[in-house]
Amino acid sequence: MNFLISDAWAQAGGQAAGGIDLVGFLPLLLIVVVFYFMLIRPQQKRAKEHKEMTQGLKKGDEVITTGGALGRIGAVSDNFITLEVAENVDIKVERGAVSKLVPKGTIKSA
């Protein structure tokens, strides 16, 4: 009846039982490295650039908010800016809501 089940023979010189197999962790380590360089690092770079852009806003800059409002900065405070979106129409938005700094003259061409 041994023809259906092969005999299990002990291997000579194998690694100790319970030892850590570093080759088994290699794919997991590779996935972590790929995620870091393709997802985490670029996101941190974009966040840093956005923070620098919002900290450098000044009166007269033309910006687009995350809601799509295009306007010229009229006043700047620590956390908020006042946007002139039309003549005598000002809105107050948070600095973080500014998504893009556009070239001067964009409002006239829009």
C-alpha positions in Angstrom: 0.0 0.0 0.0 3.0 2.3 0.0 2.8 3.0 -3.7 0.2 5.8 -3.1 2.0 7.6 -0.3 5.7 8.5 -0.7 8.0 8.0 2.3 9.2 11.1 4.1 12.9 11.0 4.6 14.8 13.5 6.7 17.0 16.0 4.9 20.6 16.1 6.1 22.1 19.5 6.7 19.0 21.6 6.5 18.3 24.8 8.4 17.2 24.7 12.0 13.5 24.4 12.7 12.0 27.8 13.5 14.7 29.8 11.7 13.8 33.0 9.9 13.7 32.6 6.1 14.9 35.9 4.7 14.2 34.9 1.2 10.5 34.7 2.2 10.5 38.3 3.3 12.2 39.6 0.1 8.9 40.0 -1.9 7.3 41.8 1.0 10.3 44.1 1.3 10.3 44.7 -2.4 6.6 45.7 -2.3 7.2 48.2 0.5 10.1 49.8 -1.4 8.0 50.1 -4.6 5.1 51.6 -2.6 7.5 54.1 -1.0 9.0 55.3 -4.3 5.9 55.3 -6.4 3.2 56.4 -4.0 4.4 57.9 -0.6 7.4 59.9 -1.8 5.7 61.7 -4.7 2.7 62.5 -2.4 5.0 64.0 0.2 6.7 66.1 -2.5 3.4 67.5 -3.8 2.3 68.3 -0.3 5.5 70.1 0.4 5.3 72.1 -2.8 1.6 73.0 -2.0 2.5 74.2 1.5 5.4 76.4 0.1 3.0 77.8 -2.5 0.3 78.7 0.0 2.8 80.2 2.4 4.2 82.5 -0.4 0.8 84.0 -1.4 0.7 87.8 -1.5 -1.6 90.5 -2.4 -2.2 90.8 -6.2 -1.6 87.1 -7.0 -4.2 85.4 -9.1 -5.3 82.0 -7.9 -7.7 79.2 -8.5 -9.3 77.5 -5.4 -10.2 73.9 -5.0 -13.8 74.8 -5.7 -12.9 76.3 -9.0 -13.2 80.0 -8.1 -10.7 82.2 -10.0 -9.8 85.5 -8.3 -7.2 88.0 -7.3 -5.9 88.1 -3.7 -7.0 91.3 -2.0 -5.8 90.7 1.6 -3.7 88.0 3.3 -3.9 86.9 6.9 -2.4 84.0 8.8 -5.0 81.4 7.9 -7.3 83.1 5.4 -7.1 85.2 2.2 -9.7 87.5 0.6 -10.3 86.9 -3.0 -11.8 89.4 -5.4 -13.8 87.3 -7.8 -15.5 90.2 -9.5 -15.7 93.9 -9.1 -16.8 94.7 -5.5 -17.3 90.9 -4.8 -14.9 89.5 -2.2 -14.9 86.1 -0.7 -12.8 84.8 2.2 -11.2 81.4 1.8 -8.7 79.4 3.8 -5.2 79.4 2.5 -5.3 75.6 2.0 -8.2 75.9 -0.4 -5.9 77.5 -3.0 -5.1 74.8 -5.5 -3.1 76.7 -8.1 -1.3 80.0 -8.6 -1.9 81.2 -12.2 0.0 83.8 -14.2 -1.0 87.4 -14.0 -3.5 88.4 -16.6 -5.4 85.1 -16.5 -8.5 86.8 -15.0 -8.7 89.3 -18.0 -8.5 86.5 -20.5 -11.1 84.3 -18.8 
